[in-house]
């Protein structure tokens, strides 16, 4: 039975997609069966996993509108298979932007993804959902289907402001729509230990959230930033880079953490 996690943060540009793609690759590398769901209409997680979103015959859009099942719409990247780091992808294309409007008038609109994933949970150990940066109907579908939320965040002042909003959103969804939902952990990303402010914010996070802060810290790393232009996760693009090594450590930490849930 798969554990389902949203990678979410209402603040943009904090590395949600980089986290989702590299965690998926890292988990696959350590022997886990993984499905990555791209809920962002920009389709960056799809492209970053080696799939051309313009060539998709079926996507998450079809799954949400119940014209395709997860099994019918999922794809695998030949690049990842060749690298022995393969995970399944439920890709997104520009059509997904229209799903926001179309879902509004439908029954069970916030539970569409949850119902679709229930048919595939036995096929995977982990299902990771890359959410858009806004609290939209798509993000709500992700939160309603998940067991928990992984929050990637930079150690900066404005990131703390955004975190407060996200915690309140998760509390509301937990109270009204999904009793299982909780914050699994905060992941410090793009971390530069030479910057005093980042060290201070990191310490504040650890003091306030305790063991909710993952031990793994993802460093600021050029190779992780370069990888999407090659249609690959950083873990595959340059396995020896500091960023890739950190995501492998994070994948191992996630496997250990879910054993305690």
N, C-alpha and C positions, 0 to 999 in steps of 0.2 A: 504493500500500500504506500503510495507516494506521499511525501511531505510536500505541501504546496506553500511557496513563499513568494510574496510580492517584494520587489525591490522598488522602494518608493521614497520620494522626498518632494514636497511641494515647491521647493526652490529649484530652479533650473541650473544646469551647468555644474552639477556636483558629482558627475560620474556614475549616474544610475546605469546607463547602457554599458559603459565599460565594465562596471561591476557585474552586471547580469551575464554578459557574454564570457568574461574571463572566469567567473565562478562556475558557469556551465561547463566550460572547457576544463577547468581544474577538477571538478567533480568527475567528469568523464575520464580524466587522466588517472584518478585514484580508484577507478573501477565502478563508479556509480552509473546507473541508467538515468539519463536526464532528458527532460523535455523543456525547451525554452519557448515561452510564449511572448511574442512581441505585441504589446497593446498600444504602442505609440504610432500614430499615423505617419510619422516621418520614416518609420521602417529602418532606423539605424541599426538596431540589434540584428535585424534580418540580414542587412548588407554586411555587417561586421562578422557574421557567421558564415560568410561565403555564398550567400544566396542572393541572386539578383531579384529584387522585389518586383521589377517590371515584368519578369518572366513567370511569376507565380500563377498557376492555373486556379488554385484555391488558396484562401488565406483565412486568418482569424475572423475577417469580416463575414465570410460564409458560415463559419462556425457559430458566430453570435446570432446570425439571422436564421440559424437552424436549417440551412440548405446544404450543409456538409458536416460530417463528424470529424472529431480530432484525428481519427485513424485515416480518413480520406484526405485531410488537408495538410498533415505534417509532411515535412521533407527532411532530407539529410544532405549535407554538403559533401560532394566528392573530395574537396580539399581537406576536410576534417577526417574523413574516412582514411585518406592517404596518410595523414599524420597520426593515425591510431588514437584519435582524440574526438571521437564522433558522438554527437548528441542530436536528438531530433529537434526540429524547429517548426513552430506554428507561426508562419511569417505574417508580416503586415505590409499593406500597400496603401497608396493614396485613397483607395476606396474607403478605408477605415474612418477617415474624417467624416464621411457621410453617415456612418453608423450612429454617431451621436444623435443626429436628428431622427433617424429611423427607429432607434430604440425607444425613444420617448413615448411613443404611442402603443408599444407592445406590452403584453402581459409578462410578468416576472422579469422585467427589463434589467434589474440589477443582479439577477441570479442566472443569466444566460450562460456565462462562462463556467460557473460552478457546476451546472447540470451537464455541460459538455465534458468537463474534465472528469466527472464521476465515472464516465464510460472508459477512461484511459488510465485510471490511477494504479491498476495492477501491472501496467506495462513499465512503470518507472519507480525509481527510488526518490527522485527529486523532480519537482516541477517549479521552474523559476519564471516569474512574470515581470517583464519590464514595463513599468507604468509610465504614462505621460506625466509631465511636471505639474499639471493642473489637477484639481479635484473635479473630474468630469465623470460622465456616465461610464466611460471606459475604466477609469481608475476605480470607481465604485464596484464594477464587476470583478476587478482583480482582488480588491479587499474582501468582497463577499465570498470569494472562493478559497481564500488563503487560510492556512493555519497560523501564519505569522508574517511579520514585516521585517525585512532587512533594510536598515536606513544608512545609505552611504552619505557621509558628510565631511566637508572640509572643516578644519579647525580654525574657523574665522568667526567674528562676532555676528555677522548677518546670518550665518548658518544656524546659530543658536536661536535666533528669532524664528526662522523657518521651522525649526524642530518643535517649538512650542505649538505652532499651528498644526503640524502633523500629528503630534500626540493627542491633541483635542479631537482631530478628525477620527483617529483610530478609536478613541473612547466612544465617540458617537456611533460608529459602525458596530463596535462591539456590543453596545447597549441595545441597538435597534435591529441589526441585520445579521450579525455573525458573532455568536458567543465564543467561538474558538479563537478569534483574532487577538493577537498580542504582539508587542514588539519583541522580536527574537534577539535583536542586537543592533548596536550602532557600529558601523565600520568607518574608521578614520581613513580617508583617501587623500591622494595628492599631498601627502604629508612631507614637509621639509623641516627637519629637526633644527636647522640653523636659524629659523625664524622664531624669535622669543614668543610672539603672540600665539603661534600655533602650539607651542609647548604649554603655554598657560591654559588655552582653551581645552587642550587634550586632558590636562590635569583636572579641570573643572568637570569635564564629561565623566571622567573616572570617579570623581568624588560624588557626583550627583546620581549617576546611573549605575555605579558599581559593576557587578558582573554582567550587566546588559551591554557593556562595551566589549567588543571582541578584542582578544589579545593581539591578533594580527593587525598590523598597520601597513597600509599600502603606500609606498613612497611615490613622490612625484617622479615620473619616469618617461623619458622621451620615447622609448621603444613601445610602451603601451599606447602612446598617442599616435605613433606612426602606423601601428598594426591595422586599424580600420581601412586605411587607404589601399591595403592589400587584400581586403576582404577576409581577414583572419583575426581571431582573438590574439592578444599579446602572448598568451600562454603557448600558442602554437607558433606564432611569428618569430619569437626569440625566446625559447624556453630557458636560456641561461641568464636573461636579464633580471635585474632586481625586482621589477614589477611582476614578472611572470612567476618568479620564485615565491613572492609574497602571496599571490593568488593561489598557488598550490598549497601553501601553508594554511590559507583561509579555508580552502576546500576541506582540508583535513580537520580543521577546527570545527567546521559546520557538521561534518559526519559525527564527530565526537559529541557535539552539542545536542544533536537531535536524539542521541541515545538516552539523554537525560530528560527529554521532554515527556 
